[in-house]
């Protein structure tokens, strides 16, 4: 599966800097995959039987979004649903990291491909601008089908920014809990940082031409993907967010620097926590981070594990993540 922060290098070196930057924003490598990579449609994990249903939801632009609902088959009614929002080069396969975290707790998981990602319709991504409307379409579908079930959000990178851009629009039925992993604060700022980072740009742009280059990128993005990069600014919306939010940040992340999450955390208006861990933008998150996410959702959904839950039960196809058990919660901490 492709990671965030990958680019395609053009043949013409003279065009490489501008091409790479706009390509990084709206057309990173796209992860297409066969259906079998989603795993079995029915399996058991830690005593909980799980069934997967695949379907599509149409967004406001009439594009088909491919979705998968992992539903724990537990006796207790009205168990909540967490929607996983993937990163810019990822797809709903990225949500598989959430399978052993949520499903043994009786929390359903909705994974989907944003437009322009995976096997959904669309040609470009927009780092949250159009994705927030995709997310709204998925939420509307769930609330129509399951009107009395709580909903939470778990976003990574672009998906995290999408969550922040969407949440202030939730007025009648607010989201109950949210996890934001490696969220950027402002797209124009991020683009400027990446333009000068030799890890992601074939030829980093010097400061003297950075402003002009970003102006060209802004015009190209608006022409091709129909949005203004100056409008994609989660930091301008997070002050209106009151949803209990857990911020995850990799201490070695050089793609979205930790300062982005720190700023968003400071400006968030509700219950919040910031957890730093030893990792970068694309590294597999440590077990302690997954346990913290699990406890965050259990706490804010105000639920307990289902009666059938067995710690250390039978193996599942996703045991490579090594997630089990529930940890205690602290307000502020650094994860190993």
Phi and psi in degrees as a GROMACS rama.xvg file:
@    title "Ramachandran Plot"
@    xaxis  label "Phi"
@    yaxis  label "Psi"
@TYPE xy
-67.6708  145.659  UNK-2
-97.242  164.62  UNK-3
-63.7447  161.276  UNK-4
75.0043  26.1332  UNK-5
-105.433  145.108  UNK-6
-135.962  161.189  UNK-7
-104.079  130.132  UNK-8
-93.4872  123.203  UNK-9
-74.475  164.655  UNK-10
-71.7799  -36.9818  UNK-11
-83.8746  107.313  UNK-12
-60.4069  -29.3322  UNK-13
-66.7352  -24.934  UNK-14
-101.28  -1.56679  UNK-15
-62.8821  -41.4516  UNK-16
-64.2933  -51.9069  UNK-17
-67.1779  -44.6454  UNK-18
-58.4765  -46.8247  UNK-19
-62.8013  -36.9997  UNK-20
-70.9537  -48.1359  UNK-21
-70.5666  -31.782  UNK-22
-64.906  -38.2781  UNK-23
-63.3047  -31.8616  UNK-24
-81.9674  -50.0959  UNK-25
-111.499  -16.0962  UNK-26
-141.243  63.1739  UNK-27
-69.5426  169.745  UNK-28
-52.8778  134.593  UNK-29
-99.5563  130.475  UNK-30
-91.9236  104.35  UNK-31
-101.422  148.581  UNK-32
-153.594  152.682  UNK-33
-79.31  155.73  UNK-34
-58.6635  -33.2535  UNK-35
-63.4368  -20.6431  UNK-36
-70.0296  -11.1066  UNK-37
-75.3714  -7.263  UNK-38
92.7748  -176.105  UNK-39
-68.8738  152.802  UNK-40
-78.7964  -14.5093  UNK-41
-144.361  132.925  UNK-42
-158.225  170.622  UNK-43
-122.15  139.514  UNK-44
-141.683  120.518  UNK-45
52.8159  43.004  UNK-46
85.28  -4.09959  UNK-47
-105.832  122.961  UNK-48
-79.4312  134.887  UNK-49
-126.376  135.789  UNK-50
-121.063  135.192  UNK-51
-107.191  131.861  UNK-52
-118.121  127.687  UNK-53
-103.868  137.681  UNK-54
-160.82  178.154  UNK-55
-126.527  151.557  UNK-56
-126.508  137.586  UNK-57
-93.6855  131.055  UNK-58
-85.4276  -177.349  UNK-59
-69.5267  -16.5563  UNK-60
-94.2689  13.2345  UNK-61
66.0095  26.1393  UNK-62
-96.3716  142.359  UNK-63
-84.0508  125.288  UNK-64
-103.815  123.865  UNK-65
-84.4462  128.444  UNK-66
-127.662  155.327  UNK-67
-138.095  128.752  UNK-68
-109.115  114.886  UNK-69
-91.9233  111.821  UNK-70
-114.628  114.383  UNK-71
-66.4985  134.134  UNK-72
-93.3039  80.0987  UNK-73
-115.742  157.512  UNK-74
-69.632  -36.5831  UNK-75
-64.3783  134.666  UNK-76
-86.3975  160.631  UNK-77
59.3459  40.1463  UNK-78
-69.7202  145.954  UNK-79
-73.0578  169.373  UNK-80
-126.22  132.284  UNK-81
-106.832  129.432  UNK-82
-95.8617  123.319  UNK-83
-95.7475  127.311  UNK-84
-112.904  115.294  UNK-85
-80.9829  173.693  UNK-86
-83.9136  -178.325  UNK-87
-72.0693  -27.5532  UNK-88
-107.025  9.82502  UNK-89
-103.844  -161.479  UNK-90
-164.452  -169.16  UNK-91
-67.0692  -15.5106  UNK-92
-61.3956  -26.6196  UNK-93
-61.0102  -24.6677  UNK-94
-72.1671  -11.2714  UNK-95
-62.0902  -22.034  UNK-96
-65.6659  -22.3672  UNK-97
-87.665  -13.2393  UNK-98
-56.9026  -55.4298  UNK-99
-75.8512  -10.4991  UNK-100
-80.1281  -45.1201  UNK-101
-99.4285  -43.5139  UNK-102
-62.81  -40.3177  UNK-103
-62.854  -19.765  UNK-104
-85.9045  2.01983  UNK-105
78.7371  14.7873  UNK-106
-96.0831  123.159  UNK-107
-72.9729  155.035  UNK-108
-126.597  124.776  UNK-109
-108.424  116.328  UNK-110
-111.284  141.532  UNK-111
-151.975  158.15  UNK-112
-92.4165  122.759  UNK-113
-60.2734  156.85  UNK-114
-57.4637  135.823  UNK-115
85.4205  1.58642  UNK-116
-127.986  155.339  UNK-117
54.0535  -130.391  UNK-118
-110.603  16.9468  UNK-119
-77.7527  167.385  UNK-120
-68.2114  167.685  UNK-121
105.507  155.213  UNK-122
-110.909  -25.0922  UNK-123
-130.929  156.884  UNK-124
-104.896  167.533  UNK-125
-136.681  18.8535  UNK-126
55.6236  29.4497  UNK-127
121.886  -23.99  UNK-128
-66.9342  -57.0446  UNK-129
-80.6289  -26.6628  UNK-130
-62.939  -29.8876  UNK-131
-63.8685  -31.2116  UNK-132
-76.2793  -33.9186  UNK-133
-59.6218  -46.2773  UNK-134
-61.435  -41.8992  UNK-135
-60.7384  -38.6594  UNK-136
-64.9819  -40.2846  UNK-137
-67.2266  -42.2833  UNK-138
-63.0522  -42.6934  UNK-139
-59.6366  -42.503  UNK-140
-59.2901  -47.5287  UNK-141
-65.526  -40.011  UNK-142
-71.489  -27.3567  UNK-143
-73.4088  -41.7407  UNK-144
-79.0457  -36.7748  UNK-145
-128.844  75.2712  UNK-146
-65.914  -17.952  UNK-147
-114.181  16.1115  UNK-148
-104.857  138.062  UNK-149
-67.6415  153.345  UNK-150
-128.482  135.08  UNK-151
-124.72  165.356  UNK-152
-125.529  142.522  UNK-153
-135.317  110.031  UNK-154
-119.554  145.492  UNK-155
-125.334  123.595  UNK-156
57.9881  -114.665  UNK-157
-54.8555  -39.4673  UNK-158
-64.8212  -34.2682  UNK-159
-67.9282  -43.3488  UNK-160
-60.9746  -38.5394  UNK-161
-58.9279  -44.1418  UNK-162
-60.0792  -43.8527  UNK-163
-65.0172  -41.5352  UNK-164
-67.1254  -28.7548  UNK-165
-85.444  -40.7097  UNK-166
-55.7061  -39.6693  UNK-167
-62.6947  -16.2358  UNK-168
-83.7083  -6.79745  UNK-169
-85.3918  98.7822  UNK-170
-107.017  -45.1988  UNK-171
-77.6983  -45.7863  UNK-172
-128.841  87.8692  UNK-173
-66.1277  151.115  UNK-174
-62.4252  142.906  UNK-175
-88.5449  -29.4915  UNK-176
-159.941  154.579  UNK-177
-146.056  145.223  UNK-178
-123.903  127.163  UNK-179
-118.8  112.728  UNK-180
-106.242  116.412  UNK-181
60.0154  48.0726  UNK-182
-81.9549  138.105  UNK-183
-89.3869  154.21  UNK-184
-88.9053  -36.1057  UNK-185
-153.645  127.055  UNK-186
-67.2831  -40.6026  UNK-187
-62.2828  -40.9313  UNK-188
-63.5655  -45.2559  UNK-189
-60.6502  -43.5561  UNK-190
-60.7313  -40.1796  UNK-191
-64.4098  -40.5996  UNK-192
-65.8635  -43.0431  UNK-193
-67.7812  -33.913  UNK-194
-62.0091  -23.0666  UNK-195
-109.371  13.7147  UNK-196
-105.623  112.737  UNK-197
-72.0918  -5.67068  UNK-198
-75.664  -24.0881  UNK-199
-123.761  -11.4273  UNK-200
-116.76  130.711  UNK-201
-58.9525  -38.2287  UNK-202
-135.487  94.8046  UNK-203
-54.491  142.216  UNK-204
-83.7024  133.879  UNK-205
-69.8355  154.865  UNK-206
-58.4424  -32.7119  UNK-207
-64.0734  -28.4425  UNK-208
-110.566  2.40001  UNK-209
-60.7364  -47.1499  UNK-210
-61.3563  -44.5186  UNK-211
-65.1577  -40.12  UNK-212
-64.087  -41.996  UNK-213
-65.0155  -32.8938  UNK-214
-63.8049  -40.7147  UNK-215
-66.4375  -44.2961  UNK-216
-60.2495  -41.3935  UNK-217
-58.8114  -44.2548  UNK-218
-66.7464  -41.1244  UNK-219
-65.2727  -42.2494  UNK-220
-64.8778  -43.734  UNK-221
-64.6064  -36.3016  UNK-222
-69.2974  -41.7678  UNK-223
-87.224  -42.3664  UNK-224
-110.71  -1.42423  UNK-225
63.0514  44.872  UNK-226
-154.391  159.613  UNK-227
-102.571  122.403  UNK-228
-60.9033  -23.279  UNK-229
-69.19  -20.1165  UNK-230
-83.7371  -16.121  UNK-231
-89.2727  87.6416  UNK-232
-139.118  82.8514  UNK-233
-53.4973  -31.7266  UNK-234
-63.4891  -25.1252  UNK-235
-79.6426  -9.11342  UNK-236
-114.369  -22.3897  UNK-237
-66.062  -24.4889  UNK-238
-67.0994  -15.8016  UNK-239
-97.5554  2.29097  UNK-240
-90.9239  124.707  UNK-241
-115.347  1.44847  UNK-242
-66.2053  130.729  UNK-243
-54.3129  122.615  UNK-244
-131.11  129.572  UNK-245
-101.654  121.38  UNK-246
-98.3242  127.142  UNK-247
-109.974  136.671  UNK-248
-143.035  130.185  UNK-249
-82.4372  126.831  UNK-250
-66.2927  -20.2932  UNK-251
-107.892  17.298  UNK-252
-72.2883  113.996  UNK-253
-107.831  7.94657  UNK-254
-94.6781  -58.5405  UNK-255
-111.129  104.541  UNK-256
-62.9304  148.951  UNK-257
-53.8675  -26.8355  UNK-258
-61.0568  -26.4861  UNK-259
-63.9949  -51.6776  UNK-260
-65.2734  -36.7841  UNK-261
-62.3543  -41.5437  UNK-262
-65.9247  -44.7413  UNK-263
-62.0327  -42.5764  UNK-264
-60.2325  -43.9223  UNK-265
-62.3317  -36.0392  UNK-266
-90.9645  -11.0854  UNK-267
-61.1481  138.471  UNK-268
-93.275  -3.93491  UNK-269
-121.154  -159.385  UNK-270
-63.7479  132.118  UNK-271
-152.499  160.427  UNK-272
-153.15  142.896  UNK-273
-117.004  123.257  UNK-274
-120  123.316  UNK-275
-102.582  141.45  UNK-276
-135.234  163.489  UNK-277
-82.2816  99.756  UNK-278
178.339  173.249  UNK-279
-114.127  -161.671  UNK-280
-66.2844  -36.8435  UNK-281
-111.334  1.53909  UNK-282
-68.9696  151.533  UNK-283
-62.8246  130.701  UNK-284
-69.1308  144.358  UNK-285
-67.6398  157.385  UNK-286
-55.3755  -38.997  UNK-287
-62.3202  -32.8561  UNK-288
-68.791  -43.082  UNK-289
-62.8452  -38.8877  UNK-290
-64.7975  -37.4782  UNK-291
-65.3695  -40.067  UNK-292
-62.4253  -45.802  UNK-293
-57.0393  -48.1508  UNK-294
-65.6852  -33.7285  UNK-295
-61.4401  -46.258  UNK-296
-69.9779  -40.3653  UNK-297
-59.6036  -42.8888  UNK-298
-65.4036  -47.3025  UNK-299
-86.4927  -17.1949  UNK-300
-83.2195  -12.8525  UNK-301
56.6831  53.9151  UNK-302
-131.95  165.573  UNK-303
-116.84  162.889  UNK-304
-57.3306  150.679  UNK-305
-66.5436  159.907  UNK-306
-60.3235  -30.0328  UNK-307
-81.0663  -5.72224  UNK-308
-63.633  131.478  UNK-309
-126.254  113.436  UNK-310
-63.7778  127.869  UNK-311
71.8084  30.8482  UNK-312
-73.2938  -156.993  UNK-313
-64.4452  155.431  UNK-314
-69.4722  151.14  UNK-315
-122.416  169.462  UNK-316
-64.6466  -9.28463  UNK-317
-113.924  19.0029  UNK-318
-67.1551  -12.4715  UNK-319
-61.4823  -19.0167  UNK-320
-78.018  -20.1777  UNK-321
63.8115  39.7252  UNK-322
-105.02  126.31  UNK-323
-159.878  158.034  UNK-324
80.9214  170.16  UNK-325
-124.636  129.31  UNK-326
-96.6092  164.888  UNK-327
-76.7364  162.801  UNK-328
-115.716  137.539  UNK-329
-123.923  159.824  UNK-330
-72.0318  -44.035  UNK-331
-139.908  130.424  UNK-332
-162.026  161.626  UNK-333
-108.636  131.373  UNK-334
-94.6404  144.315  UNK-335
